[in-house]
Amino acid sequence: MGNEQVLNSAILKTTLMINDNYPELAKFIGEMPVTIPNSSNPEINVKALSDYNESLNVLVKKYAKVHQEEAKRNF
């Protein structure tokens, strides 16, 4: 996944999925370290978008896994 348009689309899709399926996670999106710029004029490039997209996917996968394990224990 390389160009900015594809990455922006993937980020939007993942963010919407989080809002729909895991709304309790939405509050953490703005607090993710990869979203906090470390300069006054951050450069948004393919690498930054790719890193952010990957961090969103990791967040969802880890949360879903924990949720599934909890559901099995409570069943």
N, C-alpha and C positions, 0 to 999 in steps of 0.2 A: 504494500500500500504506500504510494509515494506522493502523489500531488496533493496540494492544499485542498482542493475542492473535494476530493475523495475522503481525505482525513476529516474535514469539517463535517461532511455528511455522516461519517461513521461516528463522530463525537456526538452529533445531534441525535442520531438514532439511539446510541447507548444512553445518553442523558434522558431522553424521553422514556426509554424502557425502565430506567431507574425510577423516574417519577411515577410511572404507572404501576410497576411491580414491587418496588421497594421504596416507597415514599419516605420511610424513616432514614434512608441513606442520603436523600437529597441535601440535607443540611450539611453533610460532610464534603460535598463536592467543592464548595468554595474554600474549604479549609485545607484541601489537599496541597502538599508542599509544591507539587509541580505547577500549580496554578498561581502561586505567590511569586511574583517577579522579584529578582534580587537586584534590579537596577531601576532607575527612574524612567528609562525609555527602553523597555524590554523589546527584543526583536522576536516577532512571531514568525517562525519559519517551519519548514517541513519537519525538522527534528523536534522542535518544541511541540508541535501538534501530534506527532507520532508518540512522543513520550506521554503526553496527556491522555491520548486515546488508550494507550497501553495501561496507564494507571487506572483509568475508569474500568477497563475490562478486568483487571486484577481485583479491584475493589468488589465488583459484582460477583466474580467467581468465588472469592473467599467468603463473602457474605452468604451467597447461596449455599455453599457447602456447609457452613456452620448451621444455617437454617434447616437444611435437610437432616443433619445429624441430630439436632434438637427435636425435630418432628418425629424421628424414629424412636428416640428415647421416651418421648411423651405418649407414644402410641401404644 
